[in-house]
Amino acid sequence: EHEGTMIKYFAVRAQDGNIRTAFDACDVCGGHKGYRQNGNDVICNNCGRNFRIESIGEKNQGGGCWPSYLEHEIKNGNILIKKSDLESGRYMFS
């Protein structure tokens, strides 16, 4: 939460073993419905678009719905996300 706004994000492990992180929102569909996981995909709860987990956590792709990029690092087995990176996505949930 930042300034009264709940900022949602998710982390998933891809089949290659790598962790993927993204805001539970996109610039097109917003942050009020988010995504759900179905096997090796995540699905937008607003428009129904499917994304392979392996593609999540890459820089945002233009042209439509896409789980919004959220940078992270893995340190000592923990997922670390900077507070400033989380706060940068606040506008999607306002």
C-alpha positions, 0 to 999 in steps of 0.5 A: 500500500502506498498513500492509501492505494493497494498496489498488487503484484505477483510472482510465478516460477516459470518452467525454466525455474526462473521467477517472473514478477509483474504488477497485477495490472496493465496500462490498457485494462487497468489494475482493478481485475488483474490476472489469474493463473491457468497452468503455464499461462496467466489470463487477464481477468478483464479482456481474457488475453493469455500470456505464457509465464515465460514471457512475464517480467519482460519490459512492457510490450506495446499494443495492448494488454500485458502484465506490467513490468516489475523489476526484481532481483533474487538474493539469498533465495529471496525475491527483492523488489524495491519500494520505489519500483512498487510505488511507480505502479501506483497509478494503475490502481488509483 
